[in-house]
């Protein structure tokens, strides 16, 4: 048995641990001016001494690109020693009464980082905050409410 020992190796020569990149949570909020930007946290499961870059893009599910959220894509860079970042997606606030809608943010490519289970995505749920105007019959006056008048 032969053992090899490197007495002149520097720290830079040591292999770096490749971190997993993932979204810890999905994001859900009311469709309102206060929530016009959805912030998706993105994390590494460990820090590294190398820069980690991750490419992402927002994609439609039931929400429509351009009508419910602003299409976006880009790159997040984790500097050496960093383990968290944020991806922001702008929501289009409207007055339409509609069902809750969803889109997803997908990690498409990474340098010096791995995706758990081969794909990473987070779901954004835009919860409708618009309501129908309630019309009641209270205080309603009809033609037969007036003496001597008939409804034709």
C-alpha positions in Angstrom: 0.0 0.0 0.0 1.3 3.4 -1.0 0.1 6.6 0.5 0.5 9.9 -1.4 0.8 13.1 0.7 1.0 16.5 -0.8 3.0 18.8 1.5 3.0 21.7 -1.0 -0.8 21.7 -1.8 -2.6 25.0 -1.3 -6.2 25.5 -0.3 -7.0 26.4 -3.9 -6.0 22.9 -5.0 -8.5 21.2 -2.7 -11.7 20.2 -4.4 -14.7 22.4 -3.6 -17.9 21.0 -2.3 -20.7 21.6 -4.9 -23.8 22.9 -3.1 -27.5 22.1 -3.9 -29.5 25.1 -5.1 -33.2 25.1 -4.2 -36.3 27.1 -3.3 -37.3 26.5 0.3 -40.9 27.7 -0.1 -43.6 28.7 -2.6 -45.0 32.2 -2.5 -48.7 33.2 -2.2 -50.2 36.6 -1.7 -53.2 38.8 -2.5 -53.2 40.6 -5.8 -52.7 44.1 -4.4 -50.4 47.1 -4.8 -48.7 46.1 -1.5 -47.8 42.7 -3.0 -47.0 43.8 -6.6 -43.6 42.1 -6.3 -43.3 38.4 -5.4 -40.0 37.5 -3.7 -38.9 33.9 -4.1 -36.1 33.0 -1.7 -33.3 30.9 -3.3 -30.8 29.1 -1.1 -27.7 26.9 -1.2 -27.5 24.0 1.2 -23.9 25.0 2.1 -21.6 27.8 1.3 -18.7 27.3 -1.1 -15.5 29.0 -1.9 -16.6 29.4 -5.5 -19.0 31.7 -7.2 -22.3 29.9 -8.0 -24.5 31.2 -10.8 -28.1 30.1 -11.5 -30.3 30.9 -14.5 -34.1 31.2 -14.0 -37.3 32.1 -15.8 -40.9 32.7 -14.8 -43.4 30.5 -16.7 -47.2 30.4 -16.9 -49.4 27.8 -15.2 -52.9 29.2 -14.9 -51.7 32.8 -14.7 -51.0 34.5 -18.1 -47.7 36.1 -18.9 -48.1 39.8 -19.5 -51.6 39.9 -18.0 -51.1 38.5 -14.5 -47.3 38.7 -14.1 -44.4 40.3 -16.0 -42.4 37.8 -17.9 -38.9 37.6 -16.4 -35.7 35.7 -16.6 -32.2 36.2 -15.5 -29.2 35.1 -13.5 -28.6 35.0 -9.8 -25.0 35.0 -8.6 -24.0 33.7 -5.2 -20.6 35.1 -4.3 -18.2 32.8 -2.3 -19.5 32.4 1.2 -23.1 33.5 0.4 -25.9 31.0 0.8 -29.1 33.0 0.0 -30.6 35.2 -2.7 -33.9 36.4 -3.9 -35.7 36.2 -7.3 -38.3 38.9 -7.8 -41.3 38.7 -10.1 -43.6 41.6 -10.7 -47.3 40.9 -10.5 -49.9 42.8 -12.7 -52.5 44.2 -10.4 -56.0 44.5 -11.9 -59.6 45.0 -10.9 -60.9 41.9 -12.6 -62.8 39.3 -10.5 -61.1 36.0 -11.3 -59.9 32.8 -9.8 -56.6 32.5 -8.0 -53.9 32.0 -10.6 -50.4 30.4 -10.5 -47.1 30.7 -12.3 -43.8 29.1 -11.6 -40.2 30.2 -11.4 -37.9 27.5 -12.8 -34.2 27.2 -12.4 -32.9 26.3 -15.8 -29.1 26.0 -15.5 -26.4 26.3 -12.9 -22.6 26.7 -12.7 -21.0 25.3 -9.6 -24.4 24.2 -8.1 -26.6 21.2 -8.3 -30.4 21.0 -8.5 -32.1 18.5 -6.1 -34.1 15.9 -8.0 -32.9 17.3 -11.3 -35.3 20.3 -11.4 -36.1 23.1 -9.1 -39.2 25.3 -9.2 -41.3 27.4 -6.9 -45.0 28.2 -7.4 -46.3 31.7 -7.1 -50.0 31.9 -6.3 -51.8 35.2 -7.0 -54.8 35.2 -4.8 -57.7 37.3 -6.1 -58.6 40.3 -3.9 -61.3 41.7 -6.1 -64.9 41.1 -5.0 -68.3 41.4 -6.7 -70.4 44.4 -5.6 -73.2 43.1 -3.4 -76.6 44.4 -4.6 -79.4 44.1 -2.1 -83.1 44.7 -2.4 -83.1 46.8 0.8 -84.4 50.3 -0.1 -85.4 49.2 -3.6 -88.4 51.1 -4.9 -90.6 49.6 -7.7 -93.3 51.1 -9.8 -96.0 49.5 -7.7 -94.7 51.3 -4.7 -96.2 54.6 -6.1 -99.9 55.1 -5.6 -101.8 55.4 -8.8 -98.9 54.0 -10.9 -98.9 50.7 -12.6 -96.0 48.7 -14.0 -96.4 48.2 -17.7 
